[in-house]
Amino acid sequence: MNKLRIKHRLAKDKLMLWGICLLAALTAVPLLAILGEVLLRGYDQLSWAYGSSSTTLTYKS
């Protein structure tokens, strides 16, 4: 009886793991699609000057 319970628990554990992996993949697909769309449509708007330029301090104490 104990061996049967262990097999049942391991099978349930494996099923839940695959279910969680499937749901995670289904969640990642739209997120990656949105990110890809943003990058494809907006890559020409990106500029290294935005991230590497120094800002002027407007607050002086």
N, C-alpha and C positions, 0 to 999 in steps of 0.2 A: 504494500500500500504506500509506503514511504517513497519508494522508487518511482511510483506512478505520479505522486504529487510533485516530485522534483522535475520529472519530464514535463509535466503540465506547466509548472512555473517557468521552466526554461523556454518552452514553446511560446508561452504568453509574453515573456520578456523579449524574445526575438520578434514576435509580431508587433509589439508596441514600438520597438526600435525602428523597424521598417516603416511603420505608420508615421512616426515622428520625422524620419528622414524624408518621406514622401511629402508630407505637409510643409517641411522646411524648403524643399525644392520648389513646390508650388508657390510658396510665398516669395522666393527669390526671383522667379521668372519675371513677374511684372516689375519688380524693383530694378532688375538689370535692364529690362526693356525701356523703362523710363530713363534710366541713366544713359543708355546707349543713344536714345533719341535726343537727349539734351546735348550730349557730346557731338553727335553728328550734325546737328543743326547749329550749334553754337561754337564749334571749334575755331572758326575764323574770328570770333570776337575775343578770344582769349589773348592776353598779352602778358609777356614777362615783366613789363614795366609796372604792372599793378602790384605784383608781389615783391619786386625788388627795389621799388622807389622809396626814398626816405620821405617821411611826412614832416611838415613844418609844425612846430609847436605853436598853437594859438593861445594856450594857457601859460602865462608867465607869472610866477609868484615873486 
